[in-house]
């Protein structure tokens, strides 16, 4: 894959079409129901991950010097969004995030899947003498990824560091989507590499929130498609339920949430090409999180009992929506941070901030 800026030109549109077709083909071939079920059972989806690596997605946005394809950030986020549309049971977002921060800090990106820590916004890690100490809870795929990128304090400075996960897992839970969330305990664990990165802890949290926002926007797109299709197929009282005004209203509300989440995520991506924009990320994570809750609720209302069965594919995306909204800060966290940031700017700065003037 080659780099291309996001625009409305034929070349930009063509790249997005190619990315979507490639990702769709990978998931059609390597992510059938048995793969999803075995992943939720704790088995690493090796075939799916290998296929994603073969087309270059985990490192797509990194420069060629770091082993990537130098894809524009917004195009890489489009690819991530499309994998979320398919309910990808792999740590693609985490690997992309880790790679971006490692490159920003001038560190080498290792091969394979990488996770990140801490995910909980109030947790802290410390490095002394090249050794990492501290606990990190609910680390995505922390038991299955070979390396973890951490944001930590070292000598009074914020740094990012690469650490092996071998022997660090002290227990594994699962989120609602069946994805592993490991507790990692570091007790003077050797650091492979580390380097200063300004506001490393915030950078990790904000990047994570941005990536989760993009994923929720992609999942909501899929949820809307499922709801529209089912409403047109399910016949009740002699006509499709989509012909009833009550269902039409629900679908319109769902479409509104999906569109708002998409707009918020895209705006945050555009503003965060070099580094996460605090205000835009806060807006995106808040709005996408709200849309995730309302959108999943409406989709299951439209589907009725069918949507809650394991046989229907709806739950593969709605369970991820419910899970992702709480990771890297929920709506309350980011709305509070947004309010404090806006208040600190003063009343005279509010309107120029809203209008971009």
Secondary structure, DSSP 8 states (H G I E B T S, - for coil): -------SSHHHHHHHHHHHHHHHHHHHHH--HHHHHHHHTT---HHHHHHHHHTT-TTTTS-GGGTS----HHHHHHHHHHHHHTT--S-HHHHHHHHHHHHHTT----SS-EEEE--STT---EEETTEEEEEEEEEETTTT-SEEEEEEEETTEEEEEEEE-TTTEEEEEE-TTS-EEEEEEEEEEE-SEEEE-TTHHHHHHHHHHHHHHHHHHHHHHHHHHHHHHHHHH-EETTEEGGGSHHHHHHHHHHHHHHHHHHHHHHHHHHHTSSS--HHHHHHHHHHHHHHHHHHHHHHHHHHGGGGGSTTSTHHHHHHHHHHHTTTTS-HHHHHHHHHHHHHHH-THHHHHHHHT-
